[in-house]
Amino acid sequence: MGIEPEDDVLLNEELADRPLDTDSDEAQRVTLVVRRRLPGRRLDKYLHARFPRLSRTMIQRLIKQGDILVNGKPTKASYEPDSQDRIELVIPPPEPYDLIPENIPLDIIYEDDHLLAINKQKGIIVHPSKSTQTGTLANGLAYYASSLSHGEDPFRPGIVHRLDKNTTGVMLVAKTDEAHWRLSLQFEQRIVRKTYLGVVEGSPQLDSDVINAPLAAHPTIKDRYIIPGCHAGVMNRLAKEAITEYEVVERFRGYSLVHLHPKTGRTHQLRVHMSYIGHPMAGDTFYGGHHVSELQLTGQGSDLPITNQQALHAYRIRFKHPIYETTTEIEAKPPEDLAKLIHLLRTYRKLG
């Protein structure tokens, strides 16, 4: 699942106290005028959306050291920009980094001068967490594309949103900074419509519904997420809002094919939510699901699992093109194991 745009990595105290180099000849001086007032939108969040390579923490430091002015005067990060406000900022040059380009096969399903879309394969991490890590999607993109947006993290060029390591499907990648901040703003404002294709165990009672249940990290199990109201020892204040819309597309004996539309972008959100209502993803043993084999579905063939992870695929994404402003919809073909599972269900487990 994707991560919310406001989730920034906090700097340690040493970095936070170090002045940013805005006196360099490579520093960029920018002036912009706010077109319309956005009630409740803080200055640091507004600028982070406009300049995604600058984290909110960095913007707050620039404000604090007087390198961001509103109408010629120092301001605060919490200030809400008004219509016709004139914002002046000095952007320090990016810190040097070395993301190693690698010839990793990529399934490009859309590309123009401003963005591209890939059908992400399973088992690959989206970006490195340190300079020495290789074999990630970002390394492959650095090899493939002649231009990628800078973004807020030097190890995530072009990356607007993410998918889990073992989740396949469509991902958008920005080739320019303007495309990046415009796409990021759409994700933040929940304009982007994402559709996931999934096979769940059982048959949901309703044909469609909305699951509104906050998520929090499990208190003892690493990389596991829970709904706090269902677990002791996790305080509700640690949970974040999570909303999922689902619709049942086809029903089979013992399983259902569903479309899932996340309204928020929490880690493992879809998997936890479907498990929460009693219908975990097929193959998702981490959240209560079970492996599915051809022998189990048909009475013959192999008893090995058809898929080794959750039967979940980022199938479709609809958004406004960041430059052309046209409604754009991109679909990604499901991987072979999920396609096989759906085929077997339709052939041997169809109701009626």
PyMOL commands that set and color helices and strands:
alter all, ss='L'
color gray80, all
select helices_A, chain A and resi 13-17+43-50+56-64+137-144+177-188+228-230+236-238+269-276+285-287+294-298+336-348
alter helices_A, ss='H'
color red, helices_A
select strands_A, chain A and resi 28-33+68-70+73-74+86-91+108-111+115-120+168-174+193-201+208-212+216-217+225-226+243-252+255-262+312-320+327-331
alter strands_A, ss='S'
color yellow, strands_A
deselect
rebuild
show_as cartoon
